[in-house]
Amino acid sequence: MRVLIVEDHRELALTVATGLRRDGMAVDLAFDGEEAMEQATVHDYDVIVLDRDLPRLHGDEVCRALSRHGCRARLLMLTAASTLEDRVEGLDLGADDYLAKPFAFAELTARIRALARRAQPAVPPVLVHGDLTLAPAERLARRGGRRLELSPKELAVLELLLAARGAVVSAEELLERAWDRSADPFTNTVKVTVSRLRRKLGDPPLIETVPHAGYRI
């Protein structure tokens, strides 16, 4: 899952990003509204966590613009204002969810994952393929009842492949959705990660390489 955190309070943004990365998410940061718009139009995010009170371009304008242009990402709006009127106004702008500051990190993570599950097509909380199961929120994968010790990136790649329901997922899409913008597009990191994941999944092999197209389960 790839998430964009838009927050002008840098210490808070960095703290949230660190926590989400520990939970296996790929996270980019933007510190003002204009930067948020630039990144959201270039990268394919699953969820955008958007502070409402932003410099350069207000969060309301960002939310309105992204909704108007059909942004695929689900929008979670953050604000220090927590009245009913504020929540209603934020949702009317196009936000999918609303969270008042201060917030518990566990609640933020749960809301992000809930929003990601509402993507089109919807992704269930537990992904199953034969004797393989993956619960992304718990970062728990099992095959044949055996727990698999997977790295955050291996979990992210496995989640994307299982969510595709047999469709081919290109290496470019895996890089876009499971890594942040610091990833080198010319690197072989996707190939290496898929290779490690194959070994850990064991036999019989589950991940198929489709020549010149990508990977599928």
Backbone as a chain_set.jsonl record, in Angstrom:
{"seq": "MRVLIVEDHRELALTVATGLRRDGMAVDLAFDGEEAMEQATVHDYDVIVLDRDLPRLHGDEVCRALSRHGCRARLLMLTAASTLEDRVEGLDLGADDYLAKPFAFAELTARIRALARRAQPAVPPVLVHGDLTLAPAERLARRGGRRLELSPKELAVLELLLAARGAVVSAEELLERAWDRSADPFTNTVKVTVSRLRRKLGDPPLIETVPHAGYRI", "coords": {"N": [[0.837, -1.187, 0.0], [0.485, 2.218, -0.832], [1.014, 5.39, 0.531], [0.318, 8.848, 0.895], [1.387, 11.363, 2.967], [0.275, 14.43, 3.949], [1.258, 17.101, 5.531], [2.06, 19.983, 7.326], [3.414, 20.229, 9.681], [6.39, 19.23, 10.356], [7.731, 17.467, 12.135], [5.633, 15.9, 13.172], [4.708, 14.771, 10.77], [6.95, 13.24, 9.958], [7.127, 11.461, 12.096], [4.691, 10.051, 11.907], [5.047, 8.933, 9.356], [7.24, 7.233, 9.809], [6.103, 5.349, 11.572], [4.079, 4.215, 9.93], [5.619, 3.104, 7.917], [6.908, 1.109, 9.35], [4.76, -0.521, 9.618], [4.663, -1.643, 7.19], [3.918, -0.092, 5.006], [4.362, 1.902, 2.044], [5.533, 5.151, 2.044], [5.147, 8.534, 1.201], [5.955, 12.017, 1.592], [4.507, 15.269, 1.875], [4.689, 18.744, 2.403], [3.16, 20.977, 2.034], [0.237, 22.369, 0.368], [0.518, 22.728, -2.442], [2.694, 21.094, -3.1], [1.549, 18.678, -2.426], [-0.454, 18.413, -4.398], [1.146, 18.195, -6.678], [2.495, 15.748, -6.228], [0.348, 13.962, -5.984], [-0.698, 13.908, -8.52], [1.212, 12.675, -9.959], [1.947, 10.22, -8.824], [0.499, 7.028, -7.983], [-1.495, 6.749, -5.479], [-2.816, 4.86, -2.72], [-4.053, 5.783, -0.41], [-4.501, 9.093, 0.779], [-3.427, 11.074, 3.323], [-4.524, 13.944, 4.594], [-3.793, 17.009, 5.875], [-5.837, 19.64, 7.005], [-5.317, 22.392, 7.35], [-3.196, 23.894, 5.558], [-0.159, 25.374, 4.246], [0.443, 27.564, 1.359], [-1.371, 26.171, -0.454], [-4.545, 25.655, 0.549], [-5.792, 22.904, 2.5], [-8.496, 22.308, 2.02], [-8.857, 23.178, -0.613], [-7.095, 21.467, -1.928], [-8.316, 18.996, -1.418], [-10.8, 19.381, -2.689], [-9.959, 19.759, -5.344], [-8.675, 17.306, -5.964], [-10.795, 15.524, -5.72], [-12.472, 16.492, -7.72], [-11.016, 15.925, -9.99], [-11.124, 13.219, -10.131], [-9.435, 11.586, -8.546], [-7.955, 8.516, -7.693], [-7.151, 7.751, -5.161], [-8.096, 7.241, -1.745], [-9.262, 9.685, 0.545], [-8.214, 10.881, 3.61], [-8.962, 13.194, 5.93], [-7.276, 15.38, 8.113], [-7.576, 17.382, 11.017], [-7.381, 20.04, 13.437], [-9.735, 21.041, 14.292], [-12.762, 19.869, 15.565], [-15.533, 19.885, 15.566], [-18.98, 19.031, 14.857], [-19.882, 20.405, 12.606], [-17.472, 21.003, 11.306], [-16.608, 18.422, 10.615], [-18.643, 17.585, 8.888], [-18.383, 19.501, 6.864], [-15.802, 18.921, 5.894], [-16.19, 16.318, 4.854], [-18.069, 16.882, 2.907], [-16.508, 18.22, 1.099], [-15.268, 16.246, -0.262], [-13.732, 14.407, 1.049], [-13.046, 11.088, 2.246], [-12.96, 10.182, 4.802], [-12.542, 11.374, 8.194], [-10.503, 12.712, 10.66], [-9.845, 13.887, 13.84], [-7.334, 15.959, 15.339], [-5.711, 15.891, 18.533], [-4.671, 12.525, 17.649], [-4.845, 8.96, 18.071], [-2.224, 6.835, 17.134], [-2.74, 4.176, 16.437], [-5.424, 4.252, 15.737], [-5.332, 5.912, 13.488], [-3.844, 4.289, 11.71], [-5.601, 2.107, 11.473], [-7.786, 3.352, 10.241], [-6.645, 4.151, 7.813], [-6.1, 1.649, 6.628], [-8.696, 0.666, 6.484], [-9.826, 2.454, 4.655], [-8.277, 1.857, 2.405], [-9.212, -0.694, 1.869], [-11.609, -0.095, 0.762], [-11.155, 0.535, -1.795], [-11.436, 0.371, -5.409], [-11.289, -2.521, -7.34], [-12.894, -3.658, -4.309], [-10.88, -4.701, -1.561], [-10.576, -7.531, 0.439], [-10.242, -7.979, 4.069], [-8.728, -10.223, 4.682], [-6.714, -12.046, 2.58], [-6.859, -14.78, 0.38], [-5.447, -17.622, -1.143], [-5.622, -20.707, -2.239], [-3.76, -22.659, -0.05], [-2.602, -20.498, 1.077], [-2.681, -17.652, 3.086], [-3.193, -14.199, 3.81], [-3.15, -11.599, 6.064], [-3.189, -8.387, 5.877], [-3.38, -6.176, 7.704], [-2.527, -7.253, 10.09], [-0.053, -8.001, 9.374], [0.524, -10.639, 8.743], [1.265, -13.666, 7.319], [0.466, -16.892, 6.153], [1.185, -20.213, 5.138], [-0.165, -23.265, 4.434], [-0.729, -23.467, 7.132], [1.634, -22.741, 8.291], [3.504, -20.125, 9.622], [4.804, -17.412, 7.806], [7.849, -15.755, 7.611], [8.132, -12.721, 6.63], [9.519, -9.831, 5.035], [8.703, -6.264, 5.285], [8.482, -5.23, 2.61], [8.237, -7.59, 1.125], [5.804, -8.505, 2.122], [4.178, -6.429, 1.187], [4.389, -6.714, -1.614], [3.341, -9.293, -1.907], [0.723, -8.819, -1.02], [-0.236, -7.115, -3.062], [-0.113, -8.822, -5.298], [-1.868, -10.897, -4.555], [-4.223, -9.437, -4.229], [-4.748, -8.791, -6.838], [-6.046, -10.933, -7.89], [-5.321, -13.051, -9.68], [-4.746, -11.644, -11.974], [-2.221, -10.184, -14.075], [0.466, -8.408, -12.654], [2.474, -5.758, -13.261], [6.063, -5.205, -13.097], [6.618, -2.529, -12.93], [4.255, -1.491, -11.808], [4.291, -2.754, -9.314], [6.577, -1.563, -8.227], [5.711, 1.076, -8.15], [3.559, 0.961, -6.357], [4.396, -0.331, -4.012], [6.76, 0.752, -3.178], [8.347, 3.854, -2.132], [8.799, 7.268, -3.383], [11.534, 7.499, -3.421], [12.619, 5.303, -4.517], [14.634, 3.809, -7.017], [13.787, 3.862, -10.351], [15.088, 2.3, -12.202], [16.164, 0.191, -10.941], [16.761, -3.239, -9.86], [15.247, -4.057, -7.79], [12.604, -4.962, -7.483], [12.58, -7.438, -8.829], [14.445, -8.817, -7.263], [13.142, -8.825, -4.768], [10.795, -10.288, -5.364], [11.998, -12.718, -5.985], [13.082, -13.469, -3.494], [10.699, -13.682, -2.082], [9.438, -15.796, -3.398], [11.09, -17.949, -2.611], [10.57, -18.03, 0.121], [7.861, -18.613, 0.18], [7.811, -21.212, -0.653], [7.298, -24.632, -1.882], [4.485, -26.156, -3.646], [5.475, -23.892, -6.328], [4.135, -20.564, -6.336], [4.147, -17.994, -7.442], [4.03, -16.766, -10.621], [6.054, -15.894, -13.36], [5.328, -13.771, -15.95], [6.383, -13.476, -19.105], [7.708, -10.408, -20.275], [5.612, -9.016, -19.175], [4.929, -9.221, -16.355], [4.104, -10.309, -13.086], [2.164, -12.912, -11.475], [-0.204, -14.464, -9.254]], "CA": [[0.0, 0.0, 0.0], [1.263, 3.453, -0.897], [0.301, 6.454, 1.232], [0.89, 10.192, 0.9], [1.092, 12.148, 4.161], [0.366, 15.861, 3.673], [1.243, 17.707, 6.869], [3.109, 21.001, 7.386], [4.171, 20.025, 10.917], [7.343, 18.237, 9.871], [8.016, 16.431, 13.142], [4.484, 14.996, 13.177], [4.701, 14.036, 9.505], [8.022, 12.247, 9.974], [6.772, 10.443, 13.085], [3.637, 9.22, 11.312], [5.639, 8.167, 8.25], [8.059, 6.162, 10.384], [5.206, 4.321, 12.081], [3.411, 3.534, 8.827], [6.617, 2.261, 7.236], [7.081, -0.08, 10.191], [3.602, -1.369, 9.359], [4.79, -2.201, 5.859], [3.404, 0.782, 3.958], [5.271, 2.825, 1.362], [5.037, 6.466, 2.452], [5.74, 9.778, 0.727], [5.585, 13.177, 2.391], [4.377, 16.604, 1.294], [4.58, 19.667, 3.532], [2.231, 22.052, 1.716], [-0.797, 21.953, -0.56], [0.987, 22.652, -3.828], [3.504, 19.876, -3.222], [0.609, 17.552, -2.393], [-1.075, 18.29, -5.708], [2.158, 17.706, -7.612], [2.757, 14.323, -6.014], [-0.866, 13.175, -6.203], [-0.948, 13.781, -9.954], [2.303, 11.895, -10.553], [1.997, 8.881, -8.244], [-0.783, 6.34, -7.775], [-1.599, 6.452, -4.052], [-4.007, 4.183, -2.226], [-4.668, 6.683, 0.573], [-3.841, 10.364, 1.048], [-3.755, 11.645, 4.634], [-4.446, 15.353, 4.233], [-4.06, 18.017, 6.902], [-6.736, 20.649, 6.425], [-4.751, 23.743, 7.426], [-1.899, 23.794, 4.891], [0.333, 26.587, 3.577], [0.524, 27.674, -0.102], [-2.682, 25.805, -0.983], [-5.282, 25.118, 1.688], [-6.213, 21.516, 2.372], [-9.826, 22.253, 1.41], [-8.684, 23.302, -2.06], [-6.478, 20.224, -2.39], [-9.35, 17.958, -1.377], [-11.781, 19.687, -3.72], [-9.346, 19.543, -6.654], [-8.445, 15.877, -6.177], [-12.105, 14.9, -5.926], [-12.986, 16.944, -9.015], [-10.259, 15.29, -11.07], [-11.301, 11.776, -10.071], [-8.282, 10.921, -7.931], [-8.292, 7.168, -7.225], [-6.804, 7.587, -3.748], [-9.052, 7.606, -0.71], [-8.777, 10.857, 1.264], [-8.458, 10.992, 5.049], [-8.657, 14.572, 6.294], [-6.89, 15.636, 9.499], [-7.735, 18.769, 11.427], [-7.48, 20.312, 14.872], [-11.134, 21.371, 14.551], [-13.448, 18.58, 15.676], [-16.974, 20.037, 15.731], [-19.79, 18.322, 13.862], [-19.902, 21.212, 11.387], [-16.19, 20.82, 10.638], [-16.566, 17.092, 10.017], [-19.564, 17.565, 7.757], [-17.804, 20.315, 5.804], [-14.694, 18.173, 5.308], [-16.716, 15.218, 4.055], [-18.732, 17.463, 1.739], [-15.482, 18.634, 0.139], [-14.839, 15.069, -1.016], [-12.95, 13.482, 1.877], [-13.695, 9.808, 2.531], [-12.981, 10.008, 6.255], [-12.171, 12.595, 8.897], [-9.903, 12.38, 11.959], [-9.461, 15.095, 14.563], [-6.106, 15.968, 16.127], [-4.709, 14.821, 18.44], [-5.242, 11.225, 17.357], [-4.041, 7.793, 18.423], [-1.63, 6.282, 15.913], [-3.415, 2.916, 16.095], [-6.667, 4.59, 15.038], [-4.956, 6.397, 12.162], [-3.479, 3.129, 10.899], [-6.813, 1.334, 11.2], [-8.599, 4.093, 9.278], [-5.965, 4.066, 6.517], [-6.318, 0.311, 6.067], [-10.117, 0.554, 6.149], [-10.029, 3.193, 3.408], [-7.652, 1.101, 1.317], [-10.088, -1.826, 1.547], [-12.762, 0.409, 0.015], [-10.734, 0.848, -3.158], [-12.139, -0.379, -6.454], [-12.269, -3.298, -6.61], [-12.67, -3.744, -2.873], [-9.935, -5.73, -1.127], [-11.004, -8.048, 1.737], [-9.217, -7.877, 5.112], [-7.874, -11.417, 4.613], [-6.576, -12.522, 1.202], [-6.674, -16.235, 0.402], [-5.206, -18.329, -2.407], [-5.272, -22.075, -1.851], [-3.369, -22.795, 1.36], [-1.908, -19.273, 1.457], [-3.523, -16.571, 3.596], [-2.48, -12.986, 4.192], [-3.918, -10.567, 6.764], [-2.278, -7.244, 5.806], [-3.398, -5.334, 8.901], [-1.746, -7.932, 11.126], [1.235, -8.341, 8.763], [0.622, -12.072, 9.031], [1.068, -14.549, 6.176], [0.626, -18.307, 6.471], [0.96, -21.186, 4.07], [-0.318, -24.582, 5.02], [-0.7, -23.322, 8.579], [2.964, -22.3, 8.743], [3.694, -18.68, 9.534], [5.909, -17.006, 6.945], [8.587, -14.583, 8.094], [8.314, -11.877, 5.455], [9.885, -8.436, 5.264], [7.609, -5.36, 4.894], [8.341, -5.158, 1.162], [7.715, -8.879, 0.657], [4.378, -8.492, 2.456], [3.502, -5.491, 0.29], [4.317, -7.334, -2.946], [2.399, -10.408, -1.815], [-0.618, -8.246, -0.94], [-0.624, -6.625, -4.386], [-0.32, -9.965, -6.185], [-3.092, -11.586, -4.147], [-5.366, -8.547, -4.49], [-4.997, -8.766, -8.288], [-6.929, -12.07, -8.173], [-4.904, -13.793, -10.86], [-4.322, -10.762, -13.059], [-0.792, -9.903, -14.099], [0.888, -7.125, -12.083], [3.786, -5.455, -13.841], [7.119, -4.778, -12.177], [6.467, -1.085, -12.769], [3.181, -1.236, -10.849], [4.772, -3.164, -7.99], [7.496, -0.527, -7.762], [4.926, 2.281, -7.89], [2.612, 0.797, -5.255], [4.997, -0.885, -2.799], [7.942, 1.539, -2.798], [8.082, 5.287, -2.172], [9.392, 7.959, -4.526], [12.995, 7.423, -3.381], [13.048, 4.089, -5.224], [15.21, 4.009, -8.341], [12.964, 3.123, -11.325], [15.924, 1.418, -13.018], [16.749, -0.816, -10.075], [16.196, -4.588, -9.97], [14.757, -4.381, -6.451], [11.376, -5.748, -7.566], [12.978, -8.799, -9.187], [15.102, -9.419, -6.097], [12.126, -9.046, -3.739], [9.959, -11.397, -5.807], [12.8, -13.936, -5.866], [13.11, -13.839, -2.07], [9.345, -14.078, -1.703], [9.229, -17.15, -3.936], [11.78, -18.921, -1.761], [9.902, -18.128, 1.418], [6.551, -19.243, 0.004], [8.057, -22.649, -0.754], [6.733, -25.424, -2.983], [4.73, -25.855, -5.061], [5.619, -22.458, -6.582], [2.883, -19.828, -6.476], [4.31, -16.779, -8.246], [4.389, -17.025, -12.014], [6.585, -14.789, -14.149], [4.744, -13.689, -17.295], [7.41, -12.761, -19.874], [7.444, -9.07, -20.817], [4.367, -8.474, -18.624], [5.016, -9.041, -14.914], [3.967, -11.472, -12.192], [0.806, -13.185, -10.987], [-0.45, -15.652, -8.42]], "C": [[0.882, 1.252, 0.0], [0.422, 4.612, -0.373], [1.059, 7.764, 1.082], [0.431, 10.905, 2.162], [1.316, 13.616, 3.823], [0.168, 16.595, 4.997], [2.384, 18.71, 6.969], [3.909, 20.959, 8.676], [5.149, 18.883, 10.658], [7.611, 17.118, 10.876], [6.883, 15.422, 13.202], [4.47, 14.143, 11.915], [5.743, 12.924, 9.497], [7.718, 11.116, 10.954], [5.72, 9.492, 12.531], [4.213, 8.349, 10.206], [6.464, 7.003, 8.763], [7.19, 5.016, 10.879], [4.531, 3.536, 10.974], [4.379, 2.645, 8.059], [6.898, 1.002, 8.036], [5.934, -1.055, 10.007], [3.576, -1.881, 7.927], [4.265, -1.347, 4.724], [4.54, 1.577, 3.317], [4.71, 4.232, 1.563], [5.852, 7.578, 1.812], [5.216, 10.917, 1.581], [5.455, 14.414, 1.526], [4.087, 17.555, 2.453], [3.738, 20.901, 3.22], [1.283, 21.58, 0.626], [-0.339, 21.826, -1.997], [1.836, 21.408, -4.058], [2.611, 18.644, -3.223], [-0.037, 17.333, -3.75], [-0.096, 17.732, -6.73], [2.358, 16.206, -7.47], [1.539, 13.471, -6.344], [-1.178, 12.996, -7.675], [0.116, 12.949, -10.662], [2.268, 10.443, -10.103], [0.599, 8.34, -7.967], [-0.882, 5.908, -6.316], [-2.883, 5.694, -3.75], [-4.784, 5.102, -1.281], [-3.831, 7.954, 0.68], [-4.343, 10.879, 2.384], [-3.474, 13.134, 4.532], [-4.781, 16.252, 5.415], [-4.893, 19.127, 6.274], [-6.092, 22.03, 6.352], [-3.325, 23.719, 6.886], [-1.47, 25.136, 4.316], [0.317, 26.419, 2.057], [-0.792, 27.314, -0.784], [-3.431, 25.086, 0.128], [-5.734, 23.681, 1.419], [-7.59, 21.359, 1.766], [-9.722, 22.306, -0.112], [-8.05, 22.049, -2.658], [-7.526, 19.121, -2.478], [-10.357, 18.156, -2.502], [-11.22, 19.372, -5.119], [-9.145, 18.064, -6.947], [-9.757, 15.154, -6.442], [-12.655, 15.245, -7.301], [-12.304, 16.236, -10.173], [-10.285, 13.759, -10.996], [-10.112, 11.021, -9.524], [-8.696, 9.57, -7.358], [-8.094, 7.004, -5.73], [-7.968, 7.962, -2.841], [-8.433, 8.725, 0.132], [-9.202, 10.826, 2.725], [-8.015, 12.381, 5.49], [-8.364, 14.673, 7.785], [-7.124, 17.108, 9.814], [-7.785, 18.879, 12.935], [-8.906, 20.658, 15.252], [-11.964, 20.092, 14.528], [-14.95, 18.72, 15.892], [-17.695, 19.261, 14.633], [-19.79, 19.082, 12.54], [-18.611, 21.048, 10.598], [-16.127, 19.468, 9.931], [-17.452, 17.019, 8.778], [-18.975, 18.337, 6.579], [-16.666, 19.577, 5.104], [-15.169, 17.044, 4.419], [-17.407, 15.737, 2.795], [-17.732, 17.914, 0.677], [-14.999, 17.465, -0.722], [-13.992, 14.1, -0.23], [-13.748, 12.21, 2.13], [-13.801, 9.539, 4.025], [-12.375, 11.251, 6.883], [-11.645, 12.191, 10.271], [-9.396, 13.649, 12.61], [-8.131, 14.899, 15.282], [-6.445, 16.393, 17.554], [-5.391, 13.469, 18.242], [-4.298, 10.133, 17.836], [-3.511, 7.173, 17.138], [-2.335, 5.003, 15.485], [-4.716, 3.194, 15.343], [-6.373, 5.092, 13.627], [-4.64, 5.226, 11.235], [-4.713, 2.316, 10.511], [-7.684, 2.029, 10.164], [-7.972, 4.051, 7.881], [-6.233, 2.716, 5.873], [-7.787, 0.112, 5.681], [-10.42, 1.283, 4.842], [-9.448, 2.439, 2.221], [-8.521, -0.089, 0.908], [-11.308, -1.388, 0.744], [-12.387, 0.824, -1.404], [-11.524, 0.008, -4.15], [-11.143, -1.198, -7.276], [-11.897, -3.434, -5.146], [-11.741, -4.914, -2.54], [-10.359, -6.222, 0.253], [-9.89, -7.95, 2.77], [-8.283, -9.073, 5.166], [-7.894, -11.912, 3.174], [-6.203, -14.002, 1.226], [-6.431, -16.737, -1.018], [-4.735, -19.725, -2.042], [-4.958, -22.164, -0.371], [-2.595, -21.577, 1.864], [-2.915, -18.232, 1.926], [-2.643, -15.396, 3.995], [-3.469, -12.025, 4.845], [-3.042, -9.322, 6.823], [-2.232, -6.403, 7.066], [-2.567, -5.924, 10.031], [-0.345, -8.272, 10.655], [1.536, -9.822, 8.978], [0.287, -12.874, 7.775], [1.318, -15.982, 6.618], [0.429, -19.133, 5.204], [0.929, -22.575, 4.678], [-0.255, -24.558, 6.538], [0.613, -22.843, 9.139], [3.109, -20.801, 8.561], [4.941, -18.375, 8.704], [6.552, -15.742, 7.494], [8.958, -13.714, 6.894], [8.683, -10.458, 5.853], [8.705, -7.542, 4.876], [7.408, -5.282, 3.388], [7.81, -6.461, 0.58], [6.226, -8.979, 0.946], [3.607, -7.597, 1.495], [3.341, -6.079, -1.101], [3.308, -8.481, -2.944], [0.961, -9.894, -1.771], [-1.101, -7.78, -2.319], [-0.917, -7.777, -5.348], [-1.615, -10.71, -5.841], [-4.327, -10.743, -4.453], [-5.721, -8.488, -5.973], [-5.859, -9.942, -8.747], [-6.597, -12.77, -9.502], [-4.497, -12.944, -12.041], [-2.821, -10.511, -12.957], [-0.534, -8.517, -13.521], [2.304, -6.856, -12.586], [4.788, -5.074, -12.766], [7.019, -3.286, -11.911], [5.378, -0.76, -11.763], [3.589, -1.64, -9.442], [5.697, -2.097, -7.41], [6.716, 0.726, -7.369], [4.102, 2.152, -6.616], [3.254, 0.343, -3.955], [6.229, -0.126, -2.325], [7.584, 3.019, -2.839], [8.887, 5.936, -3.29], [10.917, 7.953, -4.524], [13.528, 6.207, -4.131], [13.546, 4.43, -6.62], [14.402, 3.204, -9.361], [13.77, 2.157, -12.191], [16.558, 0.289, -12.194], [16.112, -2.185, -10.33], [15.598, -5.034, -8.641], [13.474, -5.201, -6.483], [11.705, -7.207, -7.869], [13.599, -9.512, -7.997], [14.072, -9.745, -5.022], [11.221, -10.213, -4.108], [10.707, -12.724, -5.675], [12.859, -14.413, -4.418], [11.744, -14.338, -1.61], [9.035, -15.481, -2.194], [9.853, -18.206, -3.025], [11.043, -19.116, -0.436], [8.528, -18.783, 1.317], [6.682, -20.75, -0.153], [7.364, -23.298, -1.933], [5.34, -25.927, -2.632], [4.752, -24.347, -5.298], [4.267, -21.787, -6.819], [2.992, -18.632, -7.425], [4.811, -17.143, -9.635], [4.948, -15.755, -12.645], [5.977, -14.848, -15.547], [5.7, -12.855, -18.145], [6.901, -11.44, -20.461], [6.16, -8.442, -20.252], [4.458, -8.236, -17.123], [4.864, -10.358, -14.169], [2.495, -11.661, -11.821], [0.827, -14.402, -10.086], [-1.798, -16.215, -8.826]], "O": [[1.876, 1.336, 0.721], [-0.727, 4.796, -0.776], [2.289, 7.79, 1.136], [-0.769, 11.04, 2.404], [2.423, 14.005, 3.452], [-0.947, 16.694, 5.509], [3.54, 18.361, 6.732], [4.968, 21.581, 8.767], [4.78, 17.711, 10.733], [7.706, 15.95, 10.497], [7.13, 14.218, 13.275], [4.246, 12.934, 11.98], [5.458, 11.801, 9.082], [8.015, 9.954, 10.679], [5.84, 8.275, 12.668], [3.903, 7.161, 10.125], [6.398, 5.904, 8.213], [7.497, 3.849, 10.638], [4.418, 2.314, 11.065], [4.01, 1.563, 7.603], [7.106, -0.065, 7.457], [6.092, -2.259, 10.209], [2.592, -2.481, 7.494], [4.172, -1.818, 3.59], [5.543, 1.884, 3.961], [3.537, 4.476, 1.28], [7.082, 7.576, 1.867], [4.167, 10.802, 2.215], [6.198, 14.589, 0.56], [3.336, 17.219, 3.369], [3.617, 21.788, 4.065], [1.49, 20.525, 0.027], [-0.762, 20.911, -2.702], [1.712, 20.746, -5.089], [2.879, 17.678, -3.937], [-0.155, 16.196, -4.207], [-0.463, 16.893, -7.553], [2.388, 15.478, -8.463], [1.671, 12.389, -6.915], [-1.851, 12.036, -8.052], [-0.053, 12.565, -11.819], [2.527, 9.536, -10.894], [-0.349, 9.094, -7.748], [-0.41, 4.831, -5.951], [-3.898, 5.859, -4.426], [-6.01, 5.186, -1.345], [-2.601, 7.898, 0.672], [-5.541, 11.097, 2.563], [-2.321, 13.544, 4.4], [-5.912, 16.257, 5.9], [-4.663, 19.502, 5.124], [-6.305, 22.759, 5.384], [-2.367, 23.549, 7.64], [-2.314, 25.949, 3.94], [0.197, 25.311, 1.535], [-1.28, 28.08, -1.614], [-3.001, 24.031, 0.594], [-6.016, 23.298, 0.284], [-7.843, 20.379, 1.064], [-10.414, 21.569, -0.814], [-8.416, 21.619, -3.752], [-7.614, 18.406, -3.476], [-10.723, 17.201, -3.188], [-11.909, 18.798, -5.962], [-9.416, 17.612, -8.059], [-9.82, 14.27, -7.297], [-13.238, 14.393, -7.973], [-12.92, 15.975, -11.206], [-9.549, 13.087, -11.718], [-9.807, 9.924, -9.992], [-9.677, 9.484, -6.62], [-8.788, 6.21, -5.094], [-8.727, 8.886, -3.134], [-7.232, 8.717, 0.399], [-10.39, 10.753, 3.04], [-6.829, 12.706, 5.432], [-9.096, 14.132, 8.614], [-6.894, 17.975, 8.971], [-8.177, 17.941, 13.629], [-9.26, 20.577, 16.428], [-11.88, 19.315, 13.577], [-15.59, 17.776, 16.355], [-17.104, 18.886, 13.621], [-19.707, 18.474, 11.473], [-18.636, 20.964, 9.371], [-15.657, 19.371, 8.797], [-17.06, 16.462, 7.753], [-19.054, 17.889, 5.435], [-16.567, 19.599, 3.877], [-14.614, 16.83, 3.341], [-17.339, 15.105, 1.741], [-18.066, 17.984, -0.506], [-14.397, 17.668, -1.777], [-13.568, 13.075, -0.764], [-14.976, 12.245, 2.218], [-14.641, 8.752, 4.46], [-11.771, 12.076, 6.199], [-12.285, 11.405, 10.969], [-8.619, 14.397, 12.018], [-7.836, 13.81, 15.774], [-7.373, 17.175, 17.76], [-6.549, 13.289, 18.62], [-3.097, 10.359, 17.987], [-4.252, 7.004, 16.169], [-2.511, 4.769, 14.289], [-5.072, 2.46, 14.421], [-7.078, 4.743, 12.68], [-5.118, 5.182, 10.101], [-4.851, 1.89, 9.364], [-8.261, 1.371, 9.299], [-8.682, 3.931, 6.883], [-6.561, 2.651, 4.688], [-8.087, -0.532, 4.676], [-11.185, 0.785, 4.016], [-10.059, 2.387, 1.153], [-8.562, -0.452, -0.267], [-11.967, -2.216, 0.114], [-13.203, 1.396, -2.126], [-12.197, -0.95, -3.77], [-10.227, -0.62, -7.862], [-10.724, -3.338, -4.784], [-11.812, -5.976, -3.16], [-10.494, -5.408, 1.167], [-8.718, -7.849, 2.405], [-7.156, -8.952, 5.646], [-8.96, -12.168, 2.613], [-5.34, -14.423, 1.996], [-7.11, -16.337, -1.963], [-3.604, -19.916, -1.595], [-5.778, -21.795, 0.469], [-2.004, -21.614, 2.943], [-3.897, -17.962, 1.234], [-1.513, -15.566, 4.452], [-4.493, -11.678, 4.257], [-2.222, -9.202, 7.734], [-1.157, -5.957, 7.467], [-1.978, -5.196, 10.829], [0.469, -8.773, 11.431], [2.647, -10.203, 9.345], [-0.815, -12.781, 7.235], [2.259, -16.258, 7.362], [-0.373, -18.8, 4.332], [1.871, -23.003, 5.346], [0.215, -25.51, 7.161], [0.713, -22.563, 10.334], [2.867, -20.27, 7.476], [5.99, -18.996, 8.878], [5.862, -14.77, 7.803], [9.969, -13.946, 6.231], [8.223, -9.946, 6.873], [7.787, -8.01, 4.202], [6.266, -5.268, 2.927], [7.015, -6.439, -0.36], [5.464, -9.479, 0.118], [2.519, -7.952, 1.04], [2.276, -5.959, -1.706], [2.516, -8.618, -3.875], [0.078, -10.465, -2.411], [-2.248, -8.028, -2.692], [-1.868, -7.708, -6.126], [-2.366, -11.104, -6.733], [-5.354, -11.268, -4.883], [-6.857, -8.174, -6.33], [-6.348, -9.944, -9.877], [-7.475, -13.038, -10.322], [-3.955, -13.463, -13.017], [-2.233, -10.615, -11.88], [-1.232, -7.56, -13.859], [3.215, -7.65, -12.354], [4.414, -4.671, -11.665], [7.299, -2.825, -10.805], [5.544, 0.146, -10.947], [3.267, -0.943, -8.479], [5.604, -1.769, -6.227], [7.031, 1.365, -6.364], [3.959, 3.121, -5.871], [2.707, 0.607, -2.885], [6.694, -0.331, -1.204], [6.624, 3.404, -3.507], [9.57, 5.252, -4.052], [11.536, 8.354, -5.509], [14.732, 6.087, -4.356], [12.946, 5.246, -7.319], [14.334, 1.979, -9.251], [13.194, 1.287, -12.844], [17.386, -0.469, -12.699], [15.049, -2.274, -10.945], [15.456, -6.23, -8.386], [13.264, -6.047, -5.614], [11.165, -8.11, -7.231], [13.309, -10.683, -7.751], [14.119, -10.822, -4.427], [10.91, -11.044, -3.255], [10.118, -13.736, -5.296], [12.708, -15.602, -4.141], [11.646, -15.297, -0.845], [8.429, -16.271, -1.47], [9.23, -19.22, -2.71], [10.914, -20.237, 0.057], [8.08, -19.435, 2.26], [5.756, -21.489, 0.182], [6.904, -22.626, -2.856], [5.03, -26.111, -1.455], [4.118, -23.598, -4.555], [3.371, -22.372, -7.426], [2.036, -18.303, -8.128], [5.872, -17.745, -9.796], [4.384, -14.672, -12.484], [6.1, -15.856, -16.242], [5.818, -11.648, -17.93], [5.824, -11.37, -21.053], [5.674, -7.447, -20.789], [4.102, -7.155, -16.655], [5.418, -11.384, -14.565], [1.698, -10.724, -11.847], [1.726, -15.241, -10.14], [-2.239, -17.221, -8.27]]}, "num_chains": 1, "name": "protein.A"}
